[in-house]
Amino acid sequence: MKIRCLTPNFKYGTGGNLVTSQRWSELLKAMGHDVQVTSDSTPKACDLLIALHARKNAVGIKRMAKQFPDVPIVVVLTGTDLYRDIAGNQAAQQSLELATRLVVLQPFGVHAVPDEYQNKTVAILQSAKPPKVFRKPLKHNFEVTVIGNLRPVKDPFRTAMASRRLPDASRIVVTHIGAALTPSMNTRANREELINRRYTWRGSLTRHLTLKAIARSRLLVVSSKMEGGANVISEAIVAGTPVLSTHISGSLGMLGKDYPGYFPIGDTAALAALLWQAETDTNFYKQLRNHCLKRAKMFHPDKERKSLKQLLAGLGLA
């Protein structure tokens, strides 16, 4: 079967949409399908179109539905789709209407989909492969990693700001991986490095180096205002790295309602308190780690592969 996977054109190779499309491409190819990952919105003959991002791919979805009305369209909803765009953006709303199936990347996402489309919505958790070698953490520092390109929706400097509030005795250092998408973000990151001895911005790294950094870290922090289902959470969990996250639907759907590592959006003091507690309270750190380890099986590639097979079967394409 010929599948086109439409993902927003992205300059950097670590963007979430691109990572998801590449992983799905690998899984679908392993099932014997011919998969093309592209950002070209020109409609072309295929058996299935998968579009990641309802708003950004609205033009491609509309063109495909018009030129090839019999070809099923699967639209994967991102965090900005779910928690911002579909409420008021006509292009995103049209994509929902034209989609044969909607996919959310964690089960709580279904609740954000308008009622009239929930019967064609499925949840598929993003998988991650555990590292081949589990890295030893830094010996003299308590490394905390932030992964994600520098965008306002990610609230990218919240962890750096929290680290400035830590006691002098703290050994916490913050490693920030992600590209600055605007000059102002670049300036802010460079300035933070100058004024904050705990903070290092490494810019955009290869996927391999990013995964190594996650595996080496004592903690991963997700400070986003909204997420559809952050793949870095899956990657951290399977690497045995506990997560601290904003109390948002996208993280609740992956980490569970009862996870003790949440803080309110934009609450620097609350994040600083959690960082200090994780560093100094062994029992609390073990609680975070054990909770994440118990959920690791949810993010096994076989689970995602099975979900994709069920998705295709539901479309009559198995």
N, C-alpha and C positions, 0 to 999 in steps of 0.2 A: 504494500500500500504506500502511496506517495503522500507524505505529510509536509506541509509548509508551516514553519514555526516563526511567527512574526513578532519581533521584539523591538522596542524603541531603539533607534540608532544611538549608541552610547560610545563615547570616546574612550572610556576607561574599561578595562577588562574585568573589573571586579564588581560591577553594578549588579544588584540583586536580580533584575529581570534577565540579564545575560547569563548569569550563573544558573538560574532556573532553566532557561531554555537550553543551555548546553547540557545540563544534567538530564533533562527529559529527552533530548536528542540521543544521548548515549543509551538510555534505557529503551527507547523505542527502536533504535537501530538493533539492539541486542535481541529484540523480538522479531527482527526480520524486516522492518519497515525502512523505506527510503525517506530520510528526513533532511530537510533543508532549513537551516536557521538563517533568517534574513531580516533586514530592516526595510526592504523594498516593498512599498504598499501597492505596487502594481499587481492587479489580480492575475493569477496564472492557474492553469489547470492542475488540480490535485484531488486527492480523495478526502482530505481533511485539512482545515486551516485551524491552527492554534495561535491565538493572539494574546500576548502578555501585555496587559494594560488597556482597559476599556477606553479611556479618554485619549491617550497618546496614539493608539492604533485605530481610532474611530474612522479615519478616512479609509484605511486599508480594509477594515471590516465592512464598511458601507459599499465600497467598490466590489469586493468579493461577493457580497450578497446579491448585488445587482447583476453582475456578469455571470456568476455561477450559482444560481439560486438553489440548486440541488445539493451543493457541497456543504456538509455540516461545518459549523463554526463553533469552536470552543474558545471562550474568553476567560482568561485567568485574571482575577481581580486583585489588584495591588492594594496596599494600605491607603494610598491617596484616593484610589477609586472608591473603596468601601466607606471610608470615614470622612470623605470630603466631596469628591466629584459627583457621585451618583445622586447626591441630594439636590444638586442645582445645575449641573453642567449638562446641557442638552446633548452634546456629542457622546458623553459617557452613557447617558440614559438611552440613547439610540443603540449603542453597542449592546446593552443589556437586552433590548428588544429583539435585535437581529440574531443574537447568540442562540445556538441550538442547546448548548450546555454552558453553565457558568461554573468556574472552579474557584474556591477559596482555599487558602493555604493553611488554615487551622479551623477547627470546628466552630469556634465562636464567631467566625466571619459570616456564617450563614445568617445569623440574626441581624446583620447590617444590610442584607439584601432586601429590597422591597418585597412585600408579601406576594405580589403577583408573579415573581420570578423564583421564589424559593423552591418550587417543585422541579425546577430544572437546574438546581444548584447542588454541587457535591463538594465535599472537603477532601483535599489530598495533602497530607503532611509532607513537607519537604524532607528528604532523607539526606544523610551525610555518612561518609565512610570514616570509620575511626582511623587515627594515624597508625602507620605501620610501626613507628617507634614512638613511644610516649616520652616526651621531652622532660628532663628534669627542670624544675623552676629555678629562677635565679637564686643564688645562695644568700646574697647579702641584701636583696631588695624583695619587696612584696609587689610583684608586677601585676598591674591591672591594665587590660587591653580594651580599647574602643575601636570598633571596626565599622567603617562606613564613610562614604564620600561626604564632604562637608557641605551640607544643605540645611537650611533652617528647620525643616521638618524633623531632622535628626537631633536637633538641639546639641550640636557636636561638641561644644566646649563645657557642657555641664559637669562632666567628670573632672576636667581640669580645674574648674572653679571650685568643686567640692574638695579637691586635693589641697587647695590653698588653705582650707579651714582645718586641716588635720594638725594634731599636736606635733611639735618638733620631734618627738620620739618616734613618730611613725616612719616605717621603712617603705611606705607605698610610693611607687613610681607609676606614671601613666604613659603607656605607649599607644599612640593614636595612629591608625593606619587608614588612609583614605585620601582621595584627591580633593583639592580645593577647586570647586567648580566656578568660582568667581574671584576676581582680584581682591575683593573685600575679605573673603574667607581666607585667602592666602595671607593677607596682611595680619588678620586676627591670629592665625595659627603661629606665624613667626613671632608676633608680639608675645603670645602666651609662653612660648619657649624662652623668651628673654626674661620675663618677669616671674616665671614659675619653675623653680629648680626640679620639681617632680615630673614635669611634662616634657615628652619628646614626640614631635610630629614626624612620622616617617614617610608621609605622602602615600602615593599609590604604589603598592607592591604587587608582585605576581601572586597568583592564587596559592602557589606552593609555599611561598614565604609567609603569606597571611595565615595559612593553616598551621604552619610551624609556630607562629607567634601565639595563636590561640592555644595550642597544645602546651606551650611553655608557661602560659600565664596562670596566676593564682585565681584570677577572676576575669570575667568578661562583663562589661557594662553596656547595656542598651538603654540609651537615654531618650529615645524617639518620642515624639508627640503622637505618632500613629505608625503602625506597621501592619501589613497584611499577614505577616508570618515570617519573621526575620530568619533567613537561612543561617545566619551566624549563631543563632541560638541552637539550632540542630547541630552545627559543627562543634560548638563548645560542649554540648552535652555528651556527644559521642567521644570527645577527647578527654572527658573527665574534668572539665573546667566549669566550676559553678558560675552562675549568672546572677547579676543584679539588674533589674529592669524597672522601667516606669510601669505603673499600674495601668496598662492599656490592654484592650481586648486582644490584640494580636499576640501579646505575650501570655496573657491568661490562657489562651487556647493551646499554648505549647507547654507552659510550665505548670498549669493547674491553678485553680482558685486559691488553694491553701498554701502556696509557696511563700516562704518567709522573706524572700529577697526583693520585695517590691518597694518602690518609693513613688510619691506623687510627681506628676509631670512638673518639671521646672523647679523642684524643691531641692535646692543645693544643700541646705542643712541636713535634710533627711538622708540624702545620698552620702554625705560626709559621715554621718553617724553609722550608716550601714557599712561603709568602707572600714571605718575604725573597728567596728564590732567584728567584722569578718577577719580582720588582721589580728585582733587581740583575744578573741573569744574562740577557743578551739572547738568547743561544742557547737557553737553557732555555725562555724565554717563547715564542720562535719555534717551538720543538718542540711546545709545548702548542697553540699557535694552528694550526699546520699540520696537526696530527693532527685537531683539531676540524673544520677546513675540509674535509679529505678525507672526513669522515663526513656532511657537510651534506646530500648528495644522498639519504641514507637517510631524512631527515625531511621530504622534499618532500610537499606535500599530495596530489599525484598518486599517490604510493606508498600513502598511507593510504586514499585513495579506492578504489584498486584492491583493497586488502586488505578493505575493507568490502564491495565487490561480490562478492568471493570468499566472504566470510562468508555473505552472503545466498544466493548460489548453492548453497553447501553445505547450506543449510537448505531448498532447493527454493523459494526466494522471489524469485529473480532475474527 
